[in-house]
Amino acid sequence: MTVRTQGYLFVAITMLIWGGFTIFSRLNAGWHISAWDICALRFTIGFTVLMPILIWRRETAFLWKKEPFILGLLGGVAYCLTSYSAFHYVPAAHAAIFLNGCIPLCTAVAAYLLFKQPFDKHTWISLIIMLGAISVMSLMMYEQTHVALSIGDGLFFLSAIWWGIFTVLLKHWKLSAWQSMSGVAIWSALIYLPIYILFLPKHFQEASLMHLAIQGFFHGILVVIVATLSYVAAIERLGAFKTGSIVTLAPFMAALVAVPLLGEPLNTAMIFGLVGMGVGALQPWRWFNRKDPLQQQLNAQKKTASH
């Protein structure tokens, strides 16, 4: 299997899990699994799997630095609570629009506010497209239902803010994929579980054991561990731009799948929002006149070998 083929295989794995996140998170509402409970399940399983491995490998020293704690608080606890809660209020298509569609924009804004990194022309184009899409979609929704935005949309946008800050800090601190994944999973459990056990409502008895097992495996193993490792592996083989552009399609595809699979509504306003936010997030114009980084590397190796 060639390096490029391996890269696309890892991209496919990541897309399936990221797309599944939208479907399975929306299923929580129908399966009577609250946001409090799914977070506890996710963090408990992640901690139970990863902490023994870190102890066995004697790699726990990095956990006691401020970086993993902050990343766990933002990309773990805050992100999961707001995103899982949002799925109880609005259909899956809203997640693609207000969460996944807004993450690139929130990341660019966070980079500017935290480290004064200026917007490039691609970010400005995306900003104009996204603001235009949201404005038109909100106007169309208001004309149809007299409600432009809901609490679920606000929670998704807040989730995009958390993830944007998390992404910028992750790049700035340059932690490895293993340290990032395990640090976020373990600190999420250490921060959230004591609060959950002592103060938050619990509704596990309202869900079936089978549904809890399915959600626990998907969110605690596939999302936390497998998707993180497959995404990093894809970036190493295909480059960050191509990998990021392809996997960003997953939530938008999941929103369409949710229509027949979950009986989700999809009106003209939401279709317009999906298309507009998808174009803004994917930035398809950047594919033109942009050489494949893997092919550039292979060409350089050939040139070196010939000399």
Solvent accessible surface area in square Angstrom, and as a share of the most:
residue,aa,sasa,rsa
1,M,153,0.68
2,T,89,0.52
3,V,74,0.43
4,R,76,0.28
5,T,65,0.38
6,Q,53,0.24
7,G,0,0.00
8,Y,88,0.33
9,L,87,0.44
10,F,54,0.23
11,V,4,0.02
12,A,45,0.35
13,I,56,0.28
14,T,0,0.00
15,M,35,0.15
16,L,139,0.69
17,I,11,0.06
18,W,82,0.29
19,G,10,0.09
20,G,11,0.11
21,F,22,0.09
22,T,3,0.02
23,I,17,0.09
24,F,50,0.21
25,S,1,0.00
26,R,51,0.19
27,L,39,0.19
28,N,2,0.01
29,A,33,0.25
30,G,54,0.52
31,W,49,0.17
32,H,114,0.51
33,I,2,0.01
34,S,22,0.14
35,A,10,0.08
36,W,92,0.32
37,D,0,0.00
38,I,1,0.00
39,C,0,0.00
40,A,6,0.04
41,L,36,0.18
42,R,27,0.10
43,F,6,0.02
44,T,59,0.34
45,I,43,0.22
46,G,1,0.01
47,F,63,0.26
48,T,84,0.49
49,V,53,0.30
50,L,1,0.01
51,M,32,0.14
52,P,74,0.46
53,I,62,0.32
54,L,0,0.00
55,I,103,0.52
56,W,204,0.71
57,R,111,0.40
58,R,221,0.81
59,E,55,0.25
60,T,35,0.20
61,A,81,0.63
62,F,19,0.08
63,L,0,0.00
64,W,154,0.54
65,K,125,0.53
66,K,125,0.53
67,E,33,0.15
68,P,3,0.02
69,F,80,0.33
70,I,51,0.26
71,L,1,0.00
72,G,0,0.00
73,L,71,0.35
74,L,25,0.13
75,G,3,0.03
76,G,2,0.02
77,V,15,0.08
78,A,19,0.15
79,Y,22,0.08
80,C,1,0.00
81,L,39,0.19
82,T,19,0.11
83,S,0,0.00
84,Y,2,0.01
85,S,30,0.19
86,A,0,0.00
87,F,1,0.00
88,H,67,0.30
89,Y,124,0.47
90,V,8,0.04
91,P,20,0.13
92,A,0,0.00
93,A,3,0.02
94,H,10,0.05
95,A,0,0.00
96,A,0,0.00
97,I,1,0.00
98,F,9,0.04
99,L,3,0.01
100,N,30,0.15
101,G,0,0.00
102,C,1,0.00
103,I,32,0.16
104,P,44,0.27
105,L,22,0.11
106,C,12,0.07
107,T,23,0.13
108,A,20,0.15
109,V,55,0.32
110,A,7,0.06
111,A,10,0.08
112,Y,101,0.38
113,L,117,0.58
114,L,84,0.42
115,F,81,0.34
116,K,143,0.61
117,Q,110,0.49
118,P,102,0.64
119,F,45,0.19
120,D,73,0.38
121,K,142,0.60
122,H,37,0.17
123,T,19,0.11
124,W,129,0.45
125,I,67,0.34
126,S,5,0.03
127,L,32,0.16
128,I,122,0.62
129,I,51,0.26
130,M,0,0.00
131,L,96,0.48
132,G,35,0.34
133,A,4,0.03
134,I,36,0.18
135,S,67,0.44
136,V,61,0.35
137,M,1,0.00
138,S,16,0.11
139,L,107,0.53
140,M,44,0.20
141,M,24,0.11
142,Y,114,0.44
143,E,119,0.54
144,Q,91,0.40
145,T,78,0.45
146,H,139,0.62
147,V,81,0.47
148,A,34,0.27
149,L,90,0.45
150,S,44,0.28
151,I,106,0.54
152,G,0,0.00
153,D,4,0.02
154,G,42,0.40
155,L,35,0.17
156,F,0,0.00
157,F,84,0.35
158,L,63,0.31
159,S,0,0.00
160,A,0,0.00
161,I,58,0.30
162,W,65,0.23
163,W,78,0.27
164,G,0,0.00
165,I,44,0.22
166,F,14,0.06
167,T,27,0.16
168,V,11,0.06
169,L,21,0.10
170,L,46,0.23
171,K,138,0.58
172,H,95,0.42
173,W,57,0.20
174,K,170,0.72
175,L,43,0.22
176,S,58,0.38
177,A,26,0.20
178,W,51,0.18
179,Q,55,0.25
180,S,10,0.07
181,M,9,0.04
182,S,0,0.00
183,G,1,0.01
184,V,24,0.14
185,A,7,0.05
186,I,1,0.01
187,W,42,0.15
188,S,0,0.00
189,A,2,0.02
190,L,71,0.35
191,I,31,0.16
192,Y,4,0.01
193,L,33,0.16
194,P,66,0.41
195,I,83,0.42
196,Y,12,0.05
197,I,111,0.56
198,L,129,0.64
199,F,154,0.64
200,L,34,0.17
201,P,64,0.40
202,K,83,0.35
203,H,60,0.27
204,F,66,0.28
205,Q,142,0.63
206,E,97,0.43
207,A,15,0.11
208,S,53,0.34
209,L,149,0.74
210,M,132,0.59
211,H,52,0.23
212,L,25,0.13
213,A,59,0.45
214,I,63,0.32
215,Q,0,0.00
216,G,2,0.02
217,F,117,0.49
218,F,13,0.05
219,H,0,0.00
220,G,0,0.00
221,I,40,0.20
222,L,45,0.22
223,V,22,0.12
224,V,17,0.10
225,I,23,0.12
226,V,50,0.29
227,A,2,0.02
228,T,42,0.24
229,L,76,0.38
230,S,6,0.04
231,Y,58,0.22
232,V,44,0.25
233,A,16,0.12
234,A,0,0.00
235,I,55,0.28
236,E,127,0.57
237,R,61,0.22
238,L,1,0.01
239,G,17,0.16
240,A,67,0.52
241,F,34,0.14
242,K,24,0.10
243,T,0,0.00
244,G,19,0.19
245,S,13,0.08
246,I,34,0.17
247,V,1,0.01
248,T,26,0.15
249,L,70,0.35
250,A,3,0.03
251,P,3,0.02
252,F,18,0.08
253,M,100,0.45
254,A,6,0.05
255,A,1,0.01
256,L,98,0.49
257,V,76,0.44
258,A,0,0.00
259,V,45,0.26
260,P,110,0.69
261,L,112,0.56
262,L,53,0.26
263,G,63,0.61
264,E,16,0.07
265,P,78,0.49
266,L,51,0.25
267,N,54,0.28
268,T,88,0.51
269,A,0,0.00
270,M,5,0.02
271,I,83,0.42
272,F,90,0.37
273,G,0,0.00
274,L,14,0.07
275,V,91,0.53
276,G,11,0.11
277,M,0,0.00
278,G,8,0.07
279,V,55,0.32
280,G,0,0.00
281,A,13,0.10
282,L,33,0.16
283,Q,21,0.09
284,P,54,0.34
285,W,62,0.22
286,R,60,0.22
287,W,104,0.36
288,F,152,0.63
289,N,164,0.84
290,R,115,0.42
291,K,150,0.64
292,D,29,0.15
293,P,54,0.34
294,L,11,0.06
295,Q,64,0.28
296,Q,92,0.41
297,Q,101,0.45
298,L,58,0.29
299,N,73,0.38
300,A,56,0.44
301,Q,97,0.43
302,K,136,0.57
303,K,132,0.56
304,T,102,0.59
305,A,87,0.68
306,S,91,0.58
307,H,178,0.80
